Amino acid sequence: MSGLRILDLNNTEIRALPETIGELSGLERLRLAYTRIRELPASIGGLRNLRVLNLAGTKIRELPEAIGALTKLWGLYLSDTKISALPEAIGNLTHLQWLFLSETEVSALPASIGNLTGLRGLTLNDTEISEVPQDIRDKLSLCAITLGGW
């Protein structure tokens, strides 16, 4: 299955990904929105061609440090999850353009987010974050940022 490009498991009853997920070397889109996933295996870092990771509406509480190996990722959807913090490794995602954190428990952004110079959109609605620090804003090429409630 190394030729598989899209794996869409949105709105299914799946509870966990196997460690072997990292062997899907050609995978570009992994859609797990509104599933019962609670964590990602460390092998997720093996998905070197992944461009979109959608975890919106899952039970996930944290991202593994291995997320930093997904250097081709341009869309990360974490809205409506239980995530409370982003790992410093998020700063390795230098191609990331869209980061969705609305309705999460995130209360601060890691300093490494300033490495995401191509970031175009950042949603922080209904989080504890009320302002993006100036030093981070100066580094990003944001064209859209949403803060506060709707």
N, C-alpha and C positions, 0 to 999 in steps of 0.2 A: 504493500500500500504506500510505498514511498512516493508514488506519483500523485497521491491525493492532494488536491489544492484547497478544497473547502470542506470543512466538517461543521455541519450545522445541527446542533443538538438543542437549540432553543426550545423552551417550553416542554421539555421532557422530564421524566422522573429520575434521570441520572443523578447519582449521589457522589460519584468519585471518578476521577480519570485514572487509568492504569499508568504505572511507571513507564510503560512502553510508549506512551504518547510522544515522547521525545524522539522516537525513531521515525516519525512521519516528517522526514527532512524536507519534503516539498510543500508542506502545508503553509498556506498563505493567510487563510481566514479560519479562526476558531470561534464559533458562536455557541456560547453556553448560557445565554441570557434566560433568566427565570427558570433555572433548574435548581436542584437541591445540592449543588456542589458547595462544599465547605472549605476546601483547600486545593491548591495546585501542587502537584508533585514537583520536586526539584528538577526532574527530567524535562520540565517545560522549557528550560534553557536550551534544549537541543533543537528547538523549532527555529532555526536560524533564518528561515525565509518568511516567518510569520509577519504579516503586515497589519492585521486586525485581530484584536482579542476583545471579545465582548463577554463580560461577566456581570452585566447589569442585572439587578434583581436576584442575585444568588445569595447564599448564606456565607460567602467568603469573608473572613475577618482580617486576613493579611496576605500580602504577596511575598513569595519567596525571593531571596536575594538573586536567585537564578534568573529572575525577570530581566535583569540587566544585560543578559546575553542576547536578548531579542532586539538587536540593533537595527533591524529593518522595520520594526514596528512603527506605524504612523497613526494608528487609532487604538486608544485604550479606553474602554467603556467600563466604568466601575460604579456608575450611579445606582442608588438604591441597594447598596450592599452594607455590610457591617464593618467595612474597613475603617480603621481609626488612624492609620499612619501609612505613609509611603516609605519604602526602603530607600536608603541613599543610592542604591544601584539604579534607581529610576533615572538618574542623571546620565546613565550610559545610553539611553534611548535617544540618540542624537537625531534620528529621523522622525521622532514623534511630532505630529502636527495637531492632534486632537486628544485632549485628556478630559474625560467626563467624570466628575467627582460629586455631582449633586446628590443630595439626600444620603450622604455618608456620615460617618462619625469623625472624619478628618478634622483636626483642630489646628494643624500647622503644616506648612509645606517644607520639605527638606531643602537645605541650601543647594543641594546638587540639582534641583530643578532649574536653576539658572543655566545649566549646561544645555538645556533644551532650546537652543537658539532658533530652531525652526518651528517652535510651538505657535500655532495660529489661533487655537481655540481652547479655552479653559473654563469649565463650568464648575462653580462652587456653590450653587444655590442650596439652601437648607443644610449648610455645614456650619461649623463653629468659626470658620474663617470669614472675617469681615473685610480684610484688606490684604492684597498681595504686597509683600515688602518691596520697597522702591528698588533696592539693588537687584531683585529678581526681575521686576518689570523692565528695568533698563536693559537687561540682557535678552529678553524675549521679543519675538516679532509678532506679538499678539494682534489679531485683528478683531477678536471677540473674547470678552471675558464677562461672565455673569456671576454676580455675588448676591447674597441676601436671598430673600424669599421671592416668590413669583410676583 
